[in-house]
Amino acid sequence: MDKVKNPLGRLLIFFGLTLYAIYSLVPFFWTTLQSFKTQLDANARVPKFIFTPTWENYQKLWLREVPENGSLIAFFLILAVVVLICLLLFAEHIPVPNRFIYGFVFMGFIAILWGIPQIVATAKFYDYFLNTIIVTVGTVVISISIGCLAAYGLARYAGLLGVVILVGALGFRALPRLGFILPYYWIGSALNLLDTYGLIIITLVAVNQPFTIWMLRSFFMEIPKDLEEAAMIDGASRLVAFWKVIIPIMWPGIISTALFSLLLAYNEFLLVRLLAQTNWTLPVAISRFTGGEDPRHLTLAAASAVSATIPITLVILFFQKHLVKGLVGGAVKG
């Protein structure tokens, strides 16, 4: 696409994008305001933009009871999270191998998530948050692991069977969500896996795998075969060449695909609602507050929506550079 050089055209594009950004952000802005209101302010006939904010909704959502030293605990938790995030952001500038830094940060977040219920009395919503993390991470890891191997094989195989597999995967992806419910519900009932992480993860992987394979294959197609062939001539096996030569080049594409898989697993509602009775994830948990007519649930629904949005927003912002690289790399022939 040619760059728009006409000043009037550029102004119109800028104006249109600004309006679209405002249109997209206003609902989240209003929901955020609602989450800091009391029930009286949130249910007022005339919408209130000026009010005295309160943390009561978030306290009810996350805690069964507020500890006496809650401010001190919150300070140290926020400080620990900020330190871990800074380590991630500046890992390239620290004279330590990145794998050690990433491993330390990963273990640090696990320690924080495990330690919070030991320090304070968390509410059920915190359990739903942990369920979401487990399901999301499990889905992404399994989906990307299988997808990389399958996509690499299909990118390097030029036979008719590869085309059949790709078309079959595309048709499988086109099936509606309800098409997966009955078979996986039957499998869960037969194997006593209903309401378990395993069944939910397997189902989400099955739903997401065709998309993962198609997207990763497009990235593998852009990598010349000469690279792994040169490594194999030097004595490396195909698996070693794949792991040490192809994967490092593929990181932007892998991260882009992983982020799309993460969004699917993080936001999935229907499959989790029907396959789990108690081990819900955040989208299902939020529906507890949005599905009733009790006015007390209005502010809790807003607080839960904001709480569910913040983690995924931070992840997307952190990997934004890799996401753009991956999407551009997959879209440009070269």
Secondary structure, 3 states (H helix, E strand, C coil): CCCCCCHHHHHHHHHHHHHHHHHHHHHHHHHHHHHCCCHHHHCCCCCCCCCCCCCHHHHHHHECCCCCCHHHHHHHHHHHHHHHHHHHHCHHHCCCCHHHHHHHHHHHHHHHHHHHHHHCCECHHHHHHHHHHHHHHHHHHHHHHHHHHHHHHHHHCCCHHHHHHHHHHHHHHHCCCHHHHHHHHHHHHHCCCCCCHHHHHHHHHHHHHHHHHHHHHHHHHCCCHHHHHHHHHCCCCHHHHHHHHHHHHHHHHHHHHHHHHHHHHHHCCHHHHHHCCCCCCHHHHHHHHHCCCCCCHHHHHHHHHHHHHHHHHHHHHHCHHHHHHHHHHHHCCC
